[in-house]
């Protein structure tokens, strides 16, 4: 059975979300799952952006608005912690699911006899496998970067909970600058992961268009 190009390109991209229920075909379920995955990565990027922005407000807050700025930062770090748990689980799930999806693809291709169609599907499969490996690598990178960023962000919250004052913020300046740098690095890792996902969605290999 020959499925639409986008269905095959999504075959290896179910990172966490389980197949949808109901009467949808497997191809439709994969497309739905892949769409949710891309949305979740985008949400993770938004969480990091919000946390970075909130910390910057704390760093530049006056005595009059420091309490509000700190409250916003604490809420952002709480949201970051929830997102970090999801990223960690996605990395684990990808490692467990990748081989199974590729093997299923190979099995279904056995029924395709036309050499031109088969060649096209094999080319696309290899492009997806390469992109999927990149997604796995970037997801692991993001998971590893999340852990110290979250830990250090929580420690800044703890320190300011003990002493919330302009003097305390000033004394924490080197630590705040370091955490901001960690957040910027995490942004780049999530952006790389999103780029690889977009390549799969668009049928593009890491080195060019899939023919």
Secondary structure, DSSP 8 states (H G I E B T S, - for coil): ----HHHHHHTT---S-----TT--HHHHHHHHHHHHHHHHHHHHHHHHHHHHHHHHHHT--TTTHHHHHHHHHHHHHHHHHHHHHHHHHHHHHHHHHHHHHHHHHHHHTT---HHHHHHHHHHHHHHHHHHHHHHHHHHHHHHHHHHHHHHHHHHHHHHHH--SHHHHHHTHHHHHHHHHHHHHHHHHHHHHHHHHHHHHHTEETTEE--
